[in-house]
Structure formats: C-alpha cells, structure tokens
Amino acid sequence: MSPKSRAGASKDEPQSSKKASSGADGSAGAKKRASTAKPGGTAGKGRTGVPKGDPGDTHTGQTGAPTLPSNATESSGQADGRIRTLDFSQPTKFTTEIRRRISGAIEQFCEALSARLTNELAVEVELSVAEVGQHTWAAAKARLAADAVAVAVEAKAIERQMLLSVEQPLLLQALECLLGGQAAQAPSERHLTDIDWVLARGLFDGVIAELSTAWGDLGGPQLTRGEVDLEADAGVFAPVGEPTFAVTLSSRIDGQSATMSLLIPWAAVEPVAESIRGGAGPPLAGDIRDPDALRRGLARAQVLLRAEVGSAQMPIERMLGLVPGTLAKLQSRADEGVWLFAEGVLLGRGKPGRSGTRRAIKLHSTSDTPTHADTYAKLGRAELERARAHVDGTSESAEGRAILRSIFVRVWAELGRTHIPLKDAVELAPGAIVELDQAAEAPVELFVNGLCFANGTLVVTSDGGWGVQVSELV
C-alpha cells in the first residue's frame, strides 16, 4: 500500500469556534472534539499505564505517536484519559536463533570457567546461567549492581566491546580463596588494595580467556580484557537505545552465592551475526578485489528511514494559513498506523509507540512492491517567504488569491527519522521494532515538499483520521 494524497482536501475548520462537548455519547448538539496526544503527557512517561502482552494489539498516545480508539472525539487540545502509550523498550534485534546460539555458548563457558576456577581457587566453584534477555543498553545497565566491578571485554579485530559486571561479593570471595582463606570469611565489601587489583586482573584474564574460547566457537573474534573500573563502565559505551543481550550468571564458591553479568550490545554481534547463525558470514578483513566486496559494502551503507504519519495535498494559500492553533488534517486513518519509508521507498506500516526515551515503530505489515512516496514540486525557504509576502500583499486581490489556491503542495507529518544499514532495512519483517532518533516528548514535525515548516501535537479527529495541532512555525 502507499499513502495517497487527494487533491481538493477540505479546508481546516477554525479551532476557536469549536467547543468541548460535555460527553462522548454522540447526542445531538454535541460539538466535535479533537483528542490530542500531547508529547510528554502523563501517560507518555515511563511505563505507567502500559498494557502487558503484545503491544501491537493496543492503542497508543501521549508520545507524539498515538493510535486512539476509533470512537475518540475531537477536543480543543486536552488529552483523553483513555489514551495509552505503547512501550517498545524490549528490542527484537536478537533473533531466536541468535539467542539460542549465544545462550548455548554461554553454558559451555560456565562449565569451562567452573572447572578453571575450581582448580585455581582450590575450592568447589559452580557457575550457571540464571537469566538471559534482550533490553536496550540503558535498561540493561540499570539492572547492574551499583558497586559492581566493570570489566571491558574487547574484540579488537572488529573494534567492538562488551561489558562484564562482577558483583563485589563474588570478587572478594575469589580473592579470599587466593589469599589462603575461605570464601565464607570474605566480607560483602571492602577497600581493594593494590595486591587485590593485581590478583583481580589475573582472575578477569582467566574469565575472558574462557569467554573468548566460547565466543570463537560461534565464529566470533578473539576477546581480550580492557579497562577494569570500580563503580564505572570501564570505558564501554553504546547508544542508550542499542539492543543488548544481557546474561546473568549465578556463582557458588564454597557454598557462597553471588552473580556476574555480561552485556553484549548488538554492535558486537552484527559483524559476526551470519557466523553465529551458522552461515559462513563475511570475513572480518577482506581484499577489496574480492567480488563480494561491493555487496558487503552496500549492505553496510546507511539508509534514511522516516516514519510518516500521513499527508494532505493542499493549495499554497491553505498551507500558509497553518498558523499556531490551527489543525492540519491528514488523509490517513489513525487505526492503520503510520508509514515507514526508506529513502522514499515504502517498507510497510506499523504501530507507533516509544522505546525508552525515544519514539519507535513496530511493523505490522510490509510492502511487497517498491512503492515511492508521493512528491510534488520543491518549495524552498526563499520561495516560502516570497509566497507568504505574496499572500499578504494580495489579501484584497481576488486574482492573486485565486493563483495561490491553484498551486498545490504536499504537506505531511513525521514522527521521526533514523539511519540503519541497508542490509537491516531490507530484512525488516512484521514484528520488527524500529527506534527513531526523536525523543518521545518531541513535537511532531510538518513538512511541505521536503521542507520542515512547522511542528505541533498529533491528534485524532472525530472521523478517525490523523491531524496535527500546529504549535509553532519554524
């Protein structure tokens, strides 16, 4: 499907003439109300009021990307209490197969490390997988103990990093055994001396050596230890919304329990994803004369994705009349979601919502044909200013006004944009979640033939269509 813009769209009704109705029962004489989904509203913060289960089956709102109930009515700008925000904070980048393969490798790592530590510490050591899951980077880090020791795990061949977080009780138990004591005698926390740090780094080298072996079995590159920090991140950084596979390991040293966690961001997996899935995968470093080099290069090329709410074809006169307080009606139904385009080519439609602090789209259908977005003649900033001056100067001229009414432009609203590799764009399937660069509380932007000229609040009109209540001109 492709969003269609229809010539001769009806003119906006002045919002000042609309009164809020006293009820939503549809009785005679009730005025229309436009239910706004104002970014940053109470329903758009955190996860309060987010329905459980599949978020694709519910309505959204309050993030600037709402889908309201079909019986929502128009208002002058107050948010409807029934509006709820979809939270897509749980990423889906790690497929079932990749999760299964990584989890299997981690189990082997636990067995090998248990045997190694049992030998080094001269006590019984048991390691097991306590929990696995995928989160955003920010959400995964928030789950770590505040006083844990952070260890950077580096894959230098591909210039990627992971983060190993070891709770202090686990480290202190191991150090107590290395110093000739018993794990049960170790305090839950204490100041680490220079000798402690030397012993700790040796322990971490052994842990990462076993992890490197398990990672190599998946086709990944060699792993080495990087920085070691207390109450820090060891220099491992990732975008807050980066999909991250989090593994929590439970340990028992001489009967004493503790945990450590491994955070694997998608950036560390993507270069070897094909190998992890069981395929040959691209080489880590290849000759540019390789006949597949061009294909690999194109696969990594970044493409622009943009989430378009809807559009309307309107005369310049009407477009220039979109001032703060007016409503721009779009020719697209709210219950159908929003359009997702890649460089102007339709990818599909999806439910709007949020992922952490950013907007996101959950695809529910994809396009089978390479349909392009509707475009019209370009209208630059200078032309727009001249058009404004012209409409002001011809306010009493019927001929001038007729000219402006005869020139149509395309106006559309966007939830946001982002860039992803071409390979990922063509592999997007129903159920995939695309995180946008825009903050969840940011206003929705209005464009005219490629130029952003205004922003405002996304609303749903009484007939179930999208609209934008203009806040300011830009």
GIZI-V642734 format. One record per backbone hydrogen bond with DSSP energy under -1.0 kcal/mol. CO is the residue of the C=O (numbers start at 1). NH is the residue of the N-H. Records with the same first field share a line. If there is no record, write none. Layout:
BEGIN
CO: NH + NH
END
This chain:
BEGIN
15: 18
27: 30
33: 75
35: 460
38: 41
41: 44
42: 45
45: 48
47: 50
54: 57
55: 58
62: 40
67: 60
69: 72
74: 34
80: 83
86: 354
95: 99
96: 100
97: 101
98: 102
99: 103
100: 104
101: 105
102: 106
103: 107
104: 108
105: 109
106: 110
107: 111
108: 112
109: 113
110: 114
111: 115
112: 116
113: 117
114: 118
115: 119
116: 120
117: 121
124: 254
126: 252
128: 250
131: 248
133: 246
135: 244
136: 140
137: 141
138: 142
141: 144
145: 148
148: 231
149: 166
150: 229
151: 164
152: 226
153: 162
154: 224
155: 158 + 160
160: 155
162: 153
163: 263
164: 151
165: 261
166: 149
167: 171
168: 172
169: 173
170: 174
171: 175
172: 176
173: 177
174: 178
175: 179
176: 181
177: 180
182: 185
183: 186
193: 197
194: 198
195: 199
196: 200
197: 201
198: 202
199: 203
200: 204
201: 205
202: 206
203: 207
204: 208
205: 209
206: 210
207: 211
208: 212
209: 213
210: 214
211: 215
212: 216
213: 217
215: 220
216: 219
224: 154
227: 152
229: 150
233: 236
239: 242
240: 138
242: 137
243: 266
244: 135
245: 264
246: 133
247: 262
248: 130 + 131
249: 260
250: 128
251: 258
252: 126
253: 256
256: 253
258: 251
259: 167
260: 249
261: 165
262: 247
263: 163
264: 245
265: 268
266: 269 + 270
269: 272
270: 273
272: 276
273: 277
274: 279
287: 290
290: 293
292: 296
293: 297
294: 298
295: 299
296: 300
299: 423
301: 422
303: 420
304: 343
305: 418
306: 341
307: 415
308: 339
310: 413
311: 331
312: 411
313: 9
314: 409
315: 319
316: 320
319: 322
321: 323
323: 326
326: 470
328: 468
330: 332
332: 466
333: 336
334: 337
338: 350
339: 308
340: 347 + 348
341: 306
342: 345
344: 373
345: 342
347: 367
348: 340
349: 364 + 365
350: 338
351: 362
353: 360
354: 88
355: 358
357: 440
358: 355
359: 436
360: 353
361: 434
362: 351
363: 431
365: 349
369: 371
371: 346
380: 384
381: 385
382: 386
383: 387
384: 388
385: 389
386: 390
387: 391
388: 392
389: 393
390: 394
394: 397
397: 401
398: 402
399: 403
400: 404
401: 405
404: 317
407: 316
409: 314
410: 449
411: 312
412: 447
413: 309
414: 445
416: 307
417: 437
418: 305
420: 303
421: 425
422: 426
425: 428
429: 432
432: 363
434: 361
438: 359
439: 442
444: 456
445: 414
446: 453 + 454
447: 412
448: 451
451: 448
453: 474
454: 446
455: 471 + 472
456: 444
457: 469
458: 37
459: 467
460: 35
461: 464
464: 334
465: 461
466: 330
467: 459
468: 328
469: 457
470: 325
472: 455
END
